[in-house]
Amino acid sequence: MVFLLNPLPYPISIKSYISISIYFYTFAANKYNERYTMDKTNILKGGEFLIKETNAADIFIPEEIDEEQRMIEQTCEDFLETEVFPNLDRIDAQEEGLMRSLIQKAGDLGLLGISVPEEYEGFEQSFVTSMLASAAMGSGYSFSVAYSAHTGIGTLPIVYYGNEEQKQKYLPPLATGEWAAAYCLTEPNAGSDANSGKSKAVLSEDGKNYILNGQKMWITNGGFADVLTVFAKIDNDRVYSAFIVESGWEGVVINPEEKKMGIKGSSTVQLFFNDVKVPIENLLGKRGGGFRIALNILHMGRIKLGGTVLGAAKRAISQSVNYANERKQFGQPISNFAAIKYKLAEQVIRTWVTESAVYRVSKNIDDMINILLEEGKSKQMATIDGIAHYAIEAAALKVFGSEALNYVVDEAVQIFGGMGFSAETDVDRAYRDSRINRIFEGTNEINRLLVSDTTIKKSLKTGFDVVRYANSIIKDSDKEIEEVPTGNYFEEKKYYVRNFKKTALLLLGTLSDKFDRDFLSEQEILFNISDVIMTVYGAESTLLRVEKLQGMKGADAITLNKDMLDVYVYDSACNINKSAKDAINSFVEGEEQEIMLERIDTFTKVAPVNIKDARRRIADKLIDENKYCF
């Protein structure tokens, strides 16, 4: 049993707590597995949300997080309050050894082993639980970057692809924080086109080592990491292989820390590998399998980023309303002013929508992993394939979440006014730190392309003919349109969401028909389509969460949640209308163009909403609570 040496609000580590409470965890796990068994026949595969309807009962919402999961979340929050927030300036100044010591302390608490199997000193939890921890740690500024890099892209390649010997050697010290991890993929001339890197490995004459040479840049945790996952091509291979490299080996050279706009406290360096001898047993996975490893780890990183931004957004919202309640102008707090209420409410709405989508797909991943396990796949392969199954949603949430946070921190600075531009406040740090999220894990431009491109390819692979569907929408333009359901709040919203989906499918099919396999060159149009798809997913996820909440709490308890849904669906209709028309006007002409524009207007028509009053009600609740409370 591991007890903390330092006096903290929590007396023992998570791992110790779990050891003490093993009975209760077993009981909780059994209950969780019951939900898997009950729900698995209704699990949507990746991207299927566009062509199938989902019942509210079949999704997971944050309000269903159980007591044990909340304990992990609370431990993360307590750790930040005790170890990170009091030391933000020291962290940003990159005080020697400080970030490394924080990683060690997080390991002492068990926070580094949430996704690591128990036999390697972790306590392998569900994807939902790991997402919850990521979201909680997301408010930790630069520390959250170091934590995410270590527990995610740093450790998980070995968890998912390592052989037994590699796991036994590397996972226990990574789970406990004895060692720190980094992920080395990007090169000076190989960013978004990662596989174009020049790093090379050649087998030594005695056949015992690979001789590794190359350069990697923008390596998070690279300044203090002990274990590196390095990607390089063996001989003249066309694609990468992956290697586990220890930073203390001869020939590994660590450059000085980069000077950055934000996340200043995180270690970011260039690494050079000069004739580094990598034992052949440190080849990770199969030869030539590195690019596949990189892609699958990026799927995980993208979807986790969608969760990580939640913690940062909620902290920035709380800071925004705290300041708005304290700051007085014209004899009253600025939180009384309608312009400020608009900003506060919109911060909340975008965060709540992101959260709804993040936990929906997180539970989908857990369910898919369980289905694949039942089909006989190993835990490693089931997890890899389960996450990869939702590549579309992963790319969408990376973009959606990072841009939601970007809005939140931008408006936080605006609410703070001149003080927001001062380095004396944390919103200055939040604003600068947020910017990297639109570049991390593949730029938002690359991920937008992935959303639409992967959706088209997946539809063709699964037998859903988007071209035929789009043509049927155009040909049926004269047919009577389905009437809007009246008298049932949720049926009306579902009608709107169905029409939003039709808009996305119309665009996908028409683009695919016009350009066949050459549509990737039409990036502006693909961006438009991706924006529609992402908006649809956010709208439906929010709708289903509100509907499920009503069943759990009753209509009277969710009036503000309905306000958020009303505003978001109303705004979505306008945004989808513009994105869709921008796309159609870019590549369709004549009578077909007129028909499609008319159909878009029909599909994006929604009932009027008093969004002013709805936003004010949301803001008033936030102002009364003086913290994020949704």
SULZIFEN-V35805 format. One line per field, one symbol per residue. burial: 1 if it has 24 or more other ideal C-beta (glycine too) atoms within 12 Angstrom, else 0. A space follows every 50 residues. Layout:
burial = ???
//
This chain:
burial = 00010000010011101100000010011001001100110111111111 10010101111111110110111111111100111011001101000111 11111111111111111001111111111111111111111111111111 11111111111100011001111111111111111110010001101011 11000000111111111111111111111111110010111111111010 11010011000111111111111001111101111011111111111111 11111111111111111111111110100000011000011111111111 11111111111111111111110000000101111111111111111111 11111111111111110011000011111111111111111111011111 11111111110001011011001100100000000000110111111111 11111111111111100010010011111111111111111111111111 00000001011111111111111011101111110111000100111111 111111001010011111111110000101
//
